[in-house]
Amino acid sequence: MVVKGKQGKEYEILESANEYYLLRALAEEEDYKPYVVAYRLDEVNGGWESANVYDDFEQAKAAFDGETDSPKAQK
């Protein structure tokens, strides 16, 4: 599934759990981190409540796993 950020960039959803999403930017741009761990996606208006961006998939995946496996994410 593809979602758009507030600035119109498109992202592919790689994984989702507990309102967290692991996203990959579809367009590669210079000086742009392609992976996002987003919280509470707004599929209607675009964007998300909060997010962290990463250059490396492994870093993004570890952050995603940390958020979705944490006790606060289980609430």
DOPATI-22454 format. One line per field, with one value per residue: z, y negated, x of N, C-alpha, C in turn; residue in three letters. Coordinates in Angstrom, 3 decimals. Atoms other than C-alpha are relative to their C-alpha. Layout:
n_c3	c(Z,...);
n_c2	c(Y,...);
n_c1	c(X,...);
ca_c3	c(Z,...);
ca_c2	c(Y,...);
ca_c1	c(X,...);
c_c3	c(Z,...);
c_c2	c(Y,...);
c_c1	c(X,...);
residu	c(Ala,...);
***
This chain:
n_c3	c(0.000,0.104,-0.683,0.273,-1.108,0.128,1.072,1.259,0.330,-0.157,-0.797,-0.034,-1.344,-0.050,-1.161,-0.944,-1.247,-1.139,0.506,0.557,1.386,0.589,1.357,0.891,1.015,1.345,0.824,-0.628,0.177,-0.638,-1.372,-0.516,-0.665,0.624,-0.896,-1.042,-0.989,-0.262,-0.989,0.305,1.368,0.393,1.396,0.692,0.209,0.216,-1.136,-1.198,-1.243,-0.257,0.811,0.028,1.319,-0.037,1.260,0.134,-0.304,-1.250,-1.103,-0.028,-0.448,-1.428,-0.689,0.105,-0.913,-1.364,-0.321,-0.015,-1.030,-1.310,-0.838,0.292,1.249,-0.258,-0.637);
n_c2	c(1.180,1.251,1.159,1.254,0.879,1.324,0.743,-0.649,-1.120,-1.286,-0.995,-1.349,-0.574,-1.278,-0.727,0.819,-0.649,0.894,1.374,0.386,-0.411,0.054,0.487,0.245,1.005,-0.565,0.807,0.227,1.365,0.262,0.514,-0.323,-1.302,-0.712,-0.820,0.749,-0.688,0.992,-0.333,0.474,0.469,0.653,-0.378,0.917,1.307,-0.165,0.264,-0.815,0.768,0.183,-0.915,0.075,-0.419,-0.774,-0.283,-1.427,-0.832,-0.747,0.937,0.277,-1.222,-0.138,1.021,-0.446,-1.132,0.526,0.681,-0.912,-1.013,0.637,-0.066,1.094,-0.311,-1.072,0.559);
n_c1	c(0.849,-0.750,0.579,-0.702,-0.327,0.618,-0.653,0.333,-0.877,0.654,-0.702,0.545,0.050,-0.706,0.519,0.746,0.410,0.259,0.062,-1.303,-0.172,-1.329,0.245,-1.138,0.315,-0.031,-0.912,-1.301,-0.474,-1.287,0.088,1.325,-0.007,1.115,0.815,0.712,0.822,1.046,1.020,1.353,0.136,1.247,0.112,0.909,-0.625,-1.435,-0.869,0.074,-0.102,-1.429,-0.803,-1.455,-0.479,-1.241,-0.693,-0.239,1.164,-0.208,0.235,1.437,0.677,-0.274,0.798,1.388,0.156,-0.081,1.265,1.143,-0.203,-0.142,1.206,0.941,0.692,0.950,1.206);
ca_c3	c(0.000,-0.792,1.391,0.923,3.379,3.993,1.432,-1.241,-1.177,-1.616,0.759,0.640,3.884,4.614,8.020,10.578,14.196,17.183,15.169,14.072,10.425,8.745,5.473,2.476,0.221,-3.377,-4.950,-4.210,-3.698,-2.838,0.879,1.713,4.221,2.581,5.644,8.142,11.363,11.670,14.441,13.756,10.009,8.654,5.394,4.559,4.973,4.559,7.071,10.589,14.209,14.719,12.871,12.792,9.547,8.758,6.012,6.616,6.509,9.381,11.664,10.722,11.267,14.679,15.691,14.447,16.344,19.473,19.317,18.583,21.154,23.965,26.937,26.010,22.533,24.053,25.709);
ca_c2	c(0.000,-3.523,-6.590,-10.243,-12.481,-16.038,-17.321,-14.985,-12.399,-8.824,-6.037,-2.295,-0.653,2.152,3.145,1.953,2.804,0.975,-2.240,-2.333,-2.078,-1.256,-3.201,-3.461,-6.512,-5.598,-8.442,-8.583,-12.099,-13.379,-14.135,-12.430,-9.602,-6.936,-5.065,-6.358,-4.934,-6.802,-6.865,-7.238,-7.579,-9.980,-8.270,-10.839,-14.070,-12.654,-12.618,-11.224,-12.324,-11.784,-10.134,-9.411,-9.041,-6.731,-6.231,-2.512,0.141,2.136,-0.940,-1.710,1.898,2.005,-1.244,0.078,3.341,1.398,-0.699,2.166,4.531,1.967,2.084,-1.335,-0.033,2.872,0.563);
ca_c1	c(0.000,1.200,0.579,1.495,3.273,2.085,4.601,3.215,6.008,4.872,5.850,5.350,4.212,6.673,5.247,2.746,1.919,0.378,-0.200,3.475,4.455,7.752,7.781,10.103,10.132,9.329,11.324,15.022,16.307,19.753,20.246,16.959,16.611,14.457,13.140,10.588,9.204,5.912,3.327,-0.401,-0.631,-3.259,-4.178,-6.883,-4.915,-1.423,1.366,1.576,1.562,5.302,8.168,11.877,13.824,16.746,19.341,19.633,16.897,18.435,18.424,14.827,13.742,15.444,13.710,10.356,10.828,11.818,8.649,6.278,7.827,8.037,5.629,4.156,3.287,1.374,-1.182);
c_c3	c(0.000,0.719,-0.362,1.287,-0.236,-1.119,-1.351,-0.408,0.267,0.720,-0.107,1.448,-0.055,1.114,0.844,1.208,1.052,-0.381,-0.463,-1.396,-0.402,-1.473,-0.783,-1.061,-1.383,-0.917,0.761,-0.339,0.735,1.375,0.626,0.608,-0.429,0.924,1.135,0.934,0.466,1.013,-0.392,-1.363,-0.207,-1.503,-0.798,-0.358,-0.325,1.258,1.152,1.212,0.365,-0.820,0.231,-1.352,0.113,-1.403,-0.310,0.402,1.346,1.228,0.147,0.533,1.498,0.811,-0.001,0.978,1.456,0.423,0.135,1.040,1.404,0.806,-0.307,-1.287,0.201,0.612,-0.995);
c_c2	c(-1.242,-1.108,-1.228,-0.749,-1.351,-0.831,0.674,1.148,1.306,0.986,1.332,0.477,1.370,0.892,-0.935,0.852,-1.077,-1.480,-0.552,0.576,-0.136,-0.306,-0.145,-0.987,0.636,-0.749,-0.211,-1.405,-0.154,-0.622,0.256,1.397,0.781,0.800,-0.826,0.986,-1.048,0.532,-0.661,-0.686,-0.660,0.227,-0.943,-1.307,0.082,-0.313,0.946,-0.880,-0.280,1.021,-0.230,0.543,0.634,0.172,1.490,0.805,0.706,-0.892,-0.277,1.200,0.207,-1.002,0.390,1.143,-0.455,-0.683,0.991,1.098,-0.590,0.102,-1.110,0.264,1.073,-0.497,-0.167);
c_c1	c(0.894,-0.770,0.823,0.273,-0.643,0.612,-0.195,0.903,-0.726,0.901,-0.725,0.010,0.661,-0.544,-0.830,-0.386,-0.213,0.050,1.350,0.121,1.458,-0.214,1.298,-0.445,0.117,0.956,1.299,0.472,1.322,-0.232,-1.366,0.044,-1.238,-0.910,-0.574,-0.686,-1.000,-1.001,-1.310,-0.096,-1.356,-0.157,-0.896,0.703,1.493,0.779,-0.256,0.211,1.460,0.775,1.485,0.441,1.385,0.566,-0.005,-1.235,0.157,-0.223,-1.492,-0.769,0.210,-0.822,-1.474,-0.266,0.043,-1.290,-1.148,0.127,0.065,-1.291,-1.002,-0.776,-1.055,-1.304,-1.112);
residu	c(Met,Val,Val,Lys,Gly,Lys,Gln,Gly,Lys,Glu,Tyr,Glu,Ile,Leu,Glu,Ser,Ala,Asn,Glu,Tyr,Tyr,Leu,Leu,Arg,Ala,Leu,Ala,Glu,Glu,Glu,Asp,Tyr,Lys,Pro,Tyr,Val,Val,Ala,Tyr,Arg,Leu,Asp,Glu,Val,Asn,Gly,Gly,Trp,Glu,Ser,Ala,Asn,Val,Tyr,Asp,Asp,Phe,Glu,Gln,Ala,Lys,Ala,Ala,Phe,Asp,Gly,Glu,Thr,Asp,Ser,Pro,Lys,Ala,Gln,Lys);
***
